[in-house]
């Protein structure tokens, strides 16, 4: 009977040690998950900020391109020569 009791105690101790090990590993993983969730939230916030900034820059570039095109057209306004059409007064 004592041997069975010793065996049961050692088995219970072994199971308890295993549970402690798994609990420790679970807590480590929980800490890592919380850390990664915080980092993920921070990265999402930064990404949204960068997207909005990029939209503003893209809009500004489009406006600047249009202004450059308008200026190029304006500078060419007096550079047109027509040939083959008879000249008429007035």
Phi and psi in radians as a Rosetta constraint file:
Dihedral C 1 N 2 CA 2 C 2 CIRCULARHARMONIC -1.147 0.35
Dihedral N 2 CA 2 C 2 N 3 CIRCULARHARMONIC -0.637 0.35
Dihedral C 2 N 3 CA 3 C 3 CIRCULARHARMONIC -1.130 0.35
Dihedral N 3 CA 3 C 3 N 4 CIRCULARHARMONIC -0.709 0.35
Dihedral C 3 N 4 CA 4 C 4 CIRCULARHARMONIC -1.138 0.35
Dihedral N 4 CA 4 C 4 N 5 CIRCULARHARMONIC -0.680 0.35
Dihedral C 4 N 5 CA 5 C 5 CIRCULARHARMONIC -1.149 0.35
Dihedral N 5 CA 5 C 5 N 6 CIRCULARHARMONIC -0.720 0.35
Dihedral C 5 N 6 CA 6 C 6 CIRCULARHARMONIC -1.107 0.35
Dihedral N 6 CA 6 C 6 N 7 CIRCULARHARMONIC -0.750 0.35
Dihedral C 6 N 7 CA 7 C 7 CIRCULARHARMONIC -1.081 0.35
Dihedral N 7 CA 7 C 7 N 8 CIRCULARHARMONIC -0.778 0.35
Dihedral C 7 N 8 CA 8 C 8 CIRCULARHARMONIC -1.112 0.35
Dihedral N 8 CA 8 C 8 N 9 CIRCULARHARMONIC -0.711 0.35
Dihedral C 8 N 9 CA 9 C 9 CIRCULARHARMONIC -1.116 0.35
Dihedral N 9 CA 9 C 9 N 10 CIRCULARHARMONIC -0.751 0.35
Dihedral C 9 N 10 CA 10 C 10 CIRCULARHARMONIC -1.159 0.35
Dihedral N 10 CA 10 C 10 N 11 CIRCULARHARMONIC -0.643 0.35
Dihedral C 10 N 11 CA 11 C 11 CIRCULARHARMONIC -1.148 0.35
Dihedral N 11 CA 11 C 11 N 12 CIRCULARHARMONIC -0.775 0.35
Dihedral C 11 N 12 CA 12 C 12 CIRCULARHARMONIC -1.104 0.35
Dihedral N 12 CA 12 C 12 N 13 CIRCULARHARMONIC -0.731 0.35
Dihedral C 12 N 13 CA 13 C 13 CIRCULARHARMONIC -1.100 0.35
Dihedral N 13 CA 13 C 13 N 14 CIRCULARHARMONIC -0.724 0.35
Dihedral C 13 N 14 CA 14 C 14 CIRCULARHARMONIC -1.105 0.35
Dihedral N 14 CA 14 C 14 N 15 CIRCULARHARMONIC -0.765 0.35
Dihedral C 14 N 15 CA 15 C 15 CIRCULARHARMONIC -1.140 0.35
Dihedral N 15 CA 15 C 15 N 16 CIRCULARHARMONIC -0.700 0.35
Dihedral C 15 N 16 CA 16 C 16 CIRCULARHARMONIC -1.106 0.35
Dihedral N 16 CA 16 C 16 N 17 CIRCULARHARMONIC -0.738 0.35
Dihedral C 16 N 17 CA 17 C 17 CIRCULARHARMONIC -1.095 0.35
Dihedral N 17 CA 17 C 17 N 18 CIRCULARHARMONIC -0.735 0.35
Dihedral C 17 N 18 CA 18 C 18 CIRCULARHARMONIC -1.096 0.35
Dihedral N 18 CA 18 C 18 N 19 CIRCULARHARMONIC -0.754 0.35
Dihedral C 18 N 19 CA 19 C 19 CIRCULARHARMONIC -1.113 0.35
Dihedral N 19 CA 19 C 19 N 20 CIRCULARHARMONIC -0.701 0.35
Dihedral C 19 N 20 CA 20 C 20 CIRCULARHARMONIC -1.089 0.35
Dihedral N 20 CA 20 C 20 N 21 CIRCULARHARMONIC -0.741 0.35
Dihedral C 20 N 21 CA 21 C 21 CIRCULARHARMONIC -1.069 0.35
Dihedral N 21 CA 21 C 21 N 22 CIRCULARHARMONIC -0.854 0.35
Dihedral C 21 N 22 CA 22 C 22 CIRCULARHARMONIC -1.126 0.35
Dihedral N 22 CA 22 C 22 N 23 CIRCULARHARMONIC -0.645 0.35
Dihedral C 22 N 23 CA 23 C 23 CIRCULARHARMONIC -1.130 0.35
Dihedral N 23 CA 23 C 23 N 24 CIRCULARHARMONIC -0.734 0.35
Dihedral C 23 N 24 CA 24 C 24 CIRCULARHARMONIC -1.097 0.35
Dihedral N 24 CA 24 C 24 N 25 CIRCULARHARMONIC -0.790 0.35
Dihedral C 24 N 25 CA 25 C 25 CIRCULARHARMONIC -1.127 0.35
Dihedral N 25 CA 25 C 25 N 26 CIRCULARHARMONIC -0.681 0.35
Dihedral C 25 N 26 CA 26 C 26 CIRCULARHARMONIC -1.089 0.35
Dihedral N 26 CA 26 C 26 N 27 CIRCULARHARMONIC -0.749 0.35
Dihedral C 26 N 27 CA 27 C 27 CIRCULARHARMONIC -1.127 0.35
Dihedral N 27 CA 27 C 27 N 28 CIRCULARHARMONIC -0.693 0.35
Dihedral C 27 N 28 CA 28 C 28 CIRCULARHARMONIC -1.084 0.35
Dihedral N 28 CA 28 C 28 N 29 CIRCULARHARMONIC -0.754 0.35
Dihedral C 28 N 29 CA 29 C 29 CIRCULARHARMONIC -1.152 0.35
Dihedral N 29 CA 29 C 29 N 30 CIRCULARHARMONIC -0.673 0.35
Dihedral C 29 N 30 CA 30 C 30 CIRCULARHARMONIC -1.098 0.35
Dihedral N 30 CA 30 C 30 N 31 CIRCULARHARMONIC -0.704 0.35
Dihedral C 30 N 31 CA 31 C 31 CIRCULARHARMONIC -1.125 0.35
Dihedral N 31 CA 31 C 31 N 32 CIRCULARHARMONIC -0.760 0.35
Dihedral C 31 N 32 CA 32 C 32 CIRCULARHARMONIC -1.092 0.35
Dihedral N 32 CA 32 C 32 N 33 CIRCULARHARMONIC -0.728 0.35
Dihedral C 32 N 33 CA 33 C 33 CIRCULARHARMONIC -1.115 0.35
Dihedral N 33 CA 33 C 33 N 34 CIRCULARHARMONIC -0.761 0.35
Dihedral C 33 N 34 CA 34 C 34 CIRCULARHARMONIC -1.083 0.35
Dihedral N 34 CA 34 C 34 N 35 CIRCULARHARMONIC -0.729 0.35
Dihedral C 34 N 35 CA 35 C 35 CIRCULARHARMONIC -1.090 0.35
Dihedral N 35 CA 35 C 35 N 36 CIRCULARHARMONIC -0.790 0.35
Dihedral C 35 N 36 CA 36 C 36 CIRCULARHARMONIC -1.164 0.35
Dihedral N 36 CA 36 C 36 N 37 CIRCULARHARMONIC -0.619 0.35
Dihedral C 36 N 37 CA 37 C 37 CIRCULARHARMONIC -1.123 0.35
Dihedral N 37 CA 37 C 37 N 38 CIRCULARHARMONIC -0.737 0.35
Dihedral C 37 N 38 CA 38 C 38 CIRCULARHARMONIC -1.102 0.35
Dihedral N 38 CA 38 C 38 N 39 CIRCULARHARMONIC -0.780 0.35
Dihedral C 38 N 39 CA 39 C 39 CIRCULARHARMONIC -1.115 0.35
Dihedral N 39 CA 39 C 39 N 40 CIRCULARHARMONIC -0.721 0.35
Dihedral C 39 N 40 CA 40 C 40 CIRCULARHARMONIC -1.087 0.35
Dihedral N 40 CA 40 C 40 N 41 CIRCULARHARMONIC -0.744 0.35
Dihedral C 40 N 41 CA 41 C 41 CIRCULARHARMONIC -1.092 0.35
Dihedral N 41 CA 41 C 41 N 42 CIRCULARHARMONIC -0.758 0.35
Dihedral C 41 N 42 CA 42 C 42 CIRCULARHARMONIC -1.089 0.35
Dihedral N 42 CA 42 C 42 N 43 CIRCULARHARMONIC -0.749 0.35
Dihedral C 42 N 43 CA 43 C 43 CIRCULARHARMONIC -1.169 0.35
Dihedral N 43 CA 43 C 43 N 44 CIRCULARHARMONIC -0.653 0.35
Dihedral C 43 N 44 CA 44 C 44 CIRCULARHARMONIC -1.112 0.35
Dihedral N 44 CA 44 C 44 N 45 CIRCULARHARMONIC -0.746 0.35
Dihedral C 44 N 45 CA 45 C 45 CIRCULARHARMONIC -1.093 0.35
Dihedral N 45 CA 45 C 45 N 46 CIRCULARHARMONIC -0.793 0.35
Dihedral C 45 N 46 CA 46 C 46 CIRCULARHARMONIC -1.111 0.35
Dihedral N 46 CA 46 C 46 N 47 CIRCULARHARMONIC -0.712 0.35
Dihedral C 46 N 47 CA 47 C 47 CIRCULARHARMONIC -1.092 0.35
Dihedral N 47 CA 47 C 47 N 48 CIRCULARHARMONIC -0.759 0.35
Dihedral C 47 N 48 CA 48 C 48 CIRCULARHARMONIC -1.103 0.35
Dihedral N 48 CA 48 C 48 N 49 CIRCULARHARMONIC -0.701 0.35
Dihedral C 48 N 49 CA 49 C 49 CIRCULARHARMONIC -1.102 0.35
Dihedral N 49 CA 49 C 49 N 50 CIRCULARHARMONIC -0.771 0.35
Dihedral C 49 N 50 CA 50 C 50 CIRCULARHARMONIC -1.155 0.35
Dihedral N 50 CA 50 C 50 N 51 CIRCULARHARMONIC -0.627 0.35
Dihedral C 50 N 51 CA 51 C 51 CIRCULARHARMONIC -1.106 0.35
Dihedral N 51 CA 51 C 51 N 52 CIRCULARHARMONIC -0.770 0.35
Dihedral C 51 N 52 CA 52 C 52 CIRCULARHARMONIC -1.170 0.35
Dihedral N 52 CA 52 C 52 N 53 CIRCULARHARMONIC -0.672 0.35
Dihedral C 52 N 53 CA 53 C 53 CIRCULARHARMONIC -1.112 0.35
Dihedral N 53 CA 53 C 53 N 54 CIRCULARHARMONIC -0.725 0.35
Dihedral C 53 N 54 CA 54 C 54 CIRCULARHARMONIC -1.107 0.35
Dihedral N 54 CA 54 C 54 N 55 CIRCULARHARMONIC -0.678 0.35
Dihedral C 54 N 55 CA 55 C 55 CIRCULARHARMONIC -1.092 0.35
Dihedral N 55 CA 55 C 55 N 56 CIRCULARHARMONIC -0.714 0.35
Dihedral C 55 N 56 CA 56 C 56 CIRCULARHARMONIC -1.133 0.35
Dihedral N 56 CA 56 C 56 N 57 CIRCULARHARMONIC -0.787 0.35
Dihedral C 56 N 57 CA 57 C 57 CIRCULARHARMONIC -1.119 0.35
Dihedral N 57 CA 57 C 57 N 58 CIRCULARHARMONIC -0.734 0.35
Dihedral C 57 N 58 CA 58 C 58 CIRCULARHARMONIC -1.067 0.35
Dihedral N 58 CA 58 C 58 N 59 CIRCULARHARMONIC -0.752 0.35
Dihedral C 58 N 59 CA 59 C 59 CIRCULARHARMONIC -1.096 0.35
Dihedral N 59 CA 59 C 59 N 60 CIRCULARHARMONIC -0.756 0.35
Dihedral C 59 N 60 CA 60 C 60 CIRCULARHARMONIC -1.096 0.35
Dihedral N 60 CA 60 C 60 N 61 CIRCULARHARMONIC -0.727 0.35
Dihedral C 60 N 61 CA 61 C 61 CIRCULARHARMONIC -1.097 0.35
Dihedral N 61 CA 61 C 61 N 62 CIRCULARHARMONIC -0.736 0.35
Dihedral C 61 N 62 CA 62 C 62 CIRCULARHARMONIC -1.074 0.35
Dihedral N 62 CA 62 C 62 N 63 CIRCULARHARMONIC -0.766 0.35
Dihedral C 62 N 63 CA 63 C 63 CIRCULARHARMONIC -1.087 0.35
Dihedral N 63 CA 63 C 63 N 64 CIRCULARHARMONIC -0.744 0.35
Dihedral C 63 N 64 CA 64 C 64 CIRCULARHARMONIC -1.147 0.35
Dihedral N 64 CA 64 C 64 N 65 CIRCULARHARMONIC -0.679 0.35
Dihedral C 64 N 65 CA 65 C 65 CIRCULARHARMONIC -1.096 0.35
Dihedral N 65 CA 65 C 65 N 66 CIRCULARHARMONIC -0.717 0.35
Dihedral C 65 N 66 CA 66 C 66 CIRCULARHARMONIC -1.130 0.35
Dihedral N 66 CA 66 C 66 N 67 CIRCULARHARMONIC -0.729 0.35
Dihedral C 66 N 67 CA 67 C 67 CIRCULARHARMONIC -1.095 0.35
Dihedral N 67 CA 67 C 67 N 68 CIRCULARHARMONIC -0.731 0.35
Dihedral C 67 N 68 CA 68 C 68 CIRCULARHARMONIC -1.099 0.35
Dihedral N 68 CA 68 C 68 N 69 CIRCULARHARMONIC -0.769 0.35
Dihedral C 68 N 69 CA 69 C 69 CIRCULARHARMONIC -1.074 0.35
Dihedral N 69 CA 69 C 69 N 70 CIRCULARHARMONIC -0.765 0.35
Dihedral C 69 N 70 CA 70 C 70 CIRCULARHARMONIC -1.061 0.35
Dihedral N 70 CA 70 C 70 N 71 CIRCULARHARMONIC -0.757 0.35
Dihedral C 70 N 71 CA 71 C 71 CIRCULARHARMONIC -1.145 0.35
Dihedral N 71 CA 71 C 71 N 72 CIRCULARHARMONIC -0.704 0.35
Dihedral C 71 N 72 CA 72 C 72 CIRCULARHARMONIC -1.097 0.35
Dihedral N 72 CA 72 C 72 N 73 CIRCULARHARMONIC -0.719 0.35
Dihedral C 72 N 73 CA 73 C 73 CIRCULARHARMONIC -1.148 0.35
Dihedral N 73 CA 73 C 73 N 74 CIRCULARHARMONIC -0.679 0.35
Dihedral C 73 N 74 CA 74 C 74 CIRCULARHARMONIC -1.117 0.35
Dihedral N 74 CA 74 C 74 N 75 CIRCULARHARMONIC -0.704 0.35
Dihedral C 74 N 75 CA 75 C 75 CIRCULARHARMONIC -1.236 0.35
Dihedral N 75 CA 75 C 75 N 76 CIRCULARHARMONIC -0.351 0.35
Dihedral C 75 N 76 CA 76 C 76 CIRCULARHARMONIC -1.615 0.35
Dihedral N 76 CA 76 C 76 N 77 CIRCULARHARMONIC 0.016 0.35
Dihedral C 76 N 77 CA 77 C 77 CIRCULARHARMONIC -1.102 0.35
Dihedral N 77 CA 77 C 77 N 78 CIRCULARHARMONIC -0.565 0.35
Dihedral C 77 N 78 CA 78 C 78 CIRCULARHARMONIC -1.720 0.35
Dihedral N 78 CA 78 C 78 N 79 CIRCULARHARMONIC 0.162 0.35
Dihedral C 78 N 79 CA 79 C 79 CIRCULARHARMONIC -1.791 0.35
Dihedral N 79 CA 79 C 79 N 80 CIRCULARHARMONIC 0.311 0.35
Dihedral C 79 N 80 CA 80 C 80 CIRCULARHARMONIC -1.633 0.35
Dihedral N 80 CA 80 C 80 N 81 CIRCULARHARMONIC 2.209 0.35
Dihedral C 80 N 81 CA 81 C 81 CIRCULARHARMONIC -2.064 0.35
Dihedral N 81 CA 81 C 81 N 82 CIRCULARHARMONIC 2.275 0.35
Dihedral C 81 N 82 CA 82 C 82 CIRCULARHARMONIC -1.895 0.35
Dihedral N 82 CA 82 C 82 N 83 CIRCULARHARMONIC 2.255 0.35
Dihedral C 82 N 83 CA 83 C 83 CIRCULARHARMONIC -2.112 0.35
Dihedral N 83 CA 83 C 83 N 84 CIRCULARHARMONIC 2.608 0.35
Dihedral C 83 N 84 CA 84 C 84 CIRCULARHARMONIC 1.544 0.35
Dihedral N 84 CA 84 C 84 N 85 CIRCULARHARMONIC -0.036 0.35
Dihedral C 84 N 85 CA 85 C 85 CIRCULARHARMONIC -1.824 0.35
Dihedral N 85 CA 85 C 85 N 86 CIRCULARHARMONIC 2.206 0.35
Dihedral C 85 N 86 CA 86 C 86 CIRCULARHARMONIC -1.115 0.35
Dihedral N 86 CA 86 C 86 N 87 CIRCULARHARMONIC 2.450 0.35
Dihedral C 86 N 87 CA 87 C 87 CIRCULARHARMONIC -1.374 0.35
Dihedral N 87 CA 87 C 87 N 88 CIRCULARHARMONIC 2.501 0.35
Dihedral C 87 N 88 CA 88 C 88 CIRCULARHARMONIC -2.275 0.35
Dihedral N 88 CA 88 C 88 N 89 CIRCULARHARMONIC 2.547 0.35
Dihedral C 88 N 89 CA 89 C 89 CIRCULARHARMONIC -1.348 0.35
Dihedral N 89 CA 89 C 89 N 90 CIRCULARHARMONIC 2.615 0.35
